[in-house]
Amino acid sequence: MQPSAVLPVLFEVLPRVARIAAYIAVGVFAANLVVAFGLVERIAGLSRYLTSPANLPDEVGTAIVTTAASTTAGYGMLAEFRESGVLDDRATLVAVTINTFFGFVQHIFTFYWPVLIPILGREVGFMYVGARAAIALAITATGVVAGAVLLSDRNTTPVAVAETDGSGGAVDAVDSDDDAGDSSDAADTDDSLREMVEDAAQSTWKKLRRIVPRLAVVYVAVTLLLRTTDLESFAALASPLTNLVGLPGAAVPVVVAFAFDTTTGAATIAPAIGETFTPKQAVATMLIGGIISFAVSTFKRSIPFQYGIWGPEFGSKVIAVNTGLKIVFIAVAVALLVT
C-alpha cells in the first residue's frame, strides 16, 4: 500500500487513540488511588447492591460508578483490577456485563436527550430510549444473576492480598515509632501520600505503554480494511428481518440508515411516524437497525477498543458476550413491540 494512502488514516486514527488513551489513563490512575486511599467503602456503597449478590468485590463498584461518567475510564479500571489479580477472567466478564446499564446512562445526557428525542418527537423518543434502557438494565441484571451462579471466592482476590504479601510491614513501621511526635507523623503522611500518587502514576504509565501501541495498530488496520471493504453487504440482512416481524417495506431503508448512523436513521423515520409507521413499529424498526449496526460497529469500534484494552483473546470474549446479550434482548424487545 502506498504511503499516501496510510497518512490520511494516521491523521484520522491517532487523535482517536489519544483520546481513548487519556480516558484509560484516568480510569487506571483513579483505580489505583481509590484502592490506595481506601475510598472503596465510600464510593461503592450504592453499587454494593449489585456487586454483593454477584459475588464481586467492592472495588468493582468503583468501576461501575465511573462507567456512568465514562465507559472508557470504567473499562480501564476493570482492566487494572484484572491485571492486578483482583478479578479473574470469569469475574471480569461478569463485571463488564453488569456495567452495561451504567454505560447506557451517560448516553442519555450526551445523545438521547439532546439529539434523538427532539428528532423523533416526545412519544416515540421516550419509547425508544425507554426500550434501550430496559434492554441495558436486563443485561445488567443478567450479569448479577450470572455472578451469583457462576462466581465464588476463587474468582476474586481482595485488593490487600493481591497487592501485598500480607506481612503487615506498613503497620509495624507505624507502631515502632510511637514517640516521633506530630510533626514527624505529618511528614510521614505527606511522604505516604506522595508515594501512593507516584505508585499510581507508575502503574498507569506501565499499562499505557502496553495498551496504546496495540490500540493504535488495531485501529489503523481496521480503518484501512474498512476503506477497501463494501459494508453495504451487511445491510442485506435488513429485508429478511423486517419481513420476519411484519414491518412495512419502508422499514428497510431506515434499518440501513441506522446501521451506519443512528442520527441519520432517526431523521429518516421521523417524517413517516403516524403515516407509514405506528409508534411501536417505528421503535421496533430502529431496534432492528441496532441489531444490524452491531455488525458494523463491532468491526469499526468494538474490536479496536476491546483488543486494545484486553488483547485479542480476552477482548474477543468481551465482544462475544456484549454483542450476544444485546442481540438477544433487542430481539425480545422487538417481539414484544410487534405482538
C-alpha positions, 0 to 999 in steps of 0.5 A, a space after each residue: 500500500 502506498 504511503 499516501 494512502 496510510 497518512 490520511 488514516 494516521 491523521 484520522 486514527 491517532 487523535 482517536 487513540 489519544 483520546 481513548 488513551 487519556 480516558 484509560 489513563 484516568 480510569 487506571 490512575 483513579 483505580 489505583 488511588 481509590 484502592 490506595 486511599 481506601 475510598 472503596 467503602 465510600 464510593 461503592 456503597 450504592 453499587 454494593 447492591 449489585 456487586 454483593 449478590 454477584 459475588 464481586 468485590 467492592 472495588 468493582 463498584 468503583 468501576 461501575 460508578 465511573 462507567 456512568 461518567 465514562 465507559 472508557 475510564 470504567 473499562 480501564 479500571 476493570 482492566 487494572 483490577 484484572 491485571 492486578 489479580 483482583 478479578 479473574 477472567 470469569 469475574 471480569 466478564 461478569 463485571 463488564 456485563 453488569 456495567 452495561 446499564 451504567 454505560 447506557 446512562 451517560 448516553 442519555 445526557 450526551 445523545 438521547 436527550 439532546 439529539 434523538 428525542 427532539 428528532 423523533 418527537 416526545 412519544 416515540 423518543 421516550 419509547 425508544 430510549 425507554 426500550 434501550 434502557 430496559 434492554 441495558 438494565 436486563 443485561 445488567 441484571 443478567 450479569 448479577 444473576 450470572 455472578 451469583 451462579 457462576 462466581 465464588 471466592 476463587 474468582 476474586 482476590 481482595 485488593 490487600 492480598 493481591 497487592 501485598 504479601 500480607 506481612 503487615 510491614 506498613 503497620 509495624 513501621 507505624 507502631 515502632 515509632 510511637 514517640 516521633 511526635 506530630 510533626 514527624 507523623 505529618 511528614 510521614 503522611 505527606 511522604 505516604 501520600 506522595 508515594 501512593 500518587 507516584 505508585 499510581 502514576 507508575 502503574 498507569 504509565 506501565 499499562 499505557 505503554 502496553 495498551 496504546 501501541 496495540 490500540 493504535 495498530 488495531 485501529 489503523 488496520 481496521 480503518 484501512 480494511 474498512 476503506 477497501 471493504 463494501 459494508 453495504 453487504 451487511 445491510 442485506 440482512 435488513 429485508 429478511 428481518 423486517 419481513 420476519 416481524 411484519 414491518 412495512 417495506 419502508 422499514 428497510 431503508 431506515 434499518 440501513 440508515 441506522 446501521 451506519 448512523 443512528 442520527 441519520 436513521 432517526 431523521 429518516 423515520 421521523 417524517 413517516 411516524 403516524 403515516 407509514 409507521 405506528 409508534 411501536 413499529 417505528 421503535 421496533 424498526 430502529 431496534 432492528 437497525 441496532 441489531 444490524 449496526 452491531 455488525 458494523 460497529 463491532 468491526 469499526 469500534 468494538 474490536 479496536 477498543 476491546 483488543 486494545 484494552 484486553 488483547 485479542 483473546 480476552 477482548 474477543 470474549 468481551 465482544 462475544 458476550 456484549 454483542 450476544 446479550 444485546 442481540 438477544 434482548 433487542 430481539 425480545 424487545 422487538 417481539 414484544 413491540 410487534 405482538 
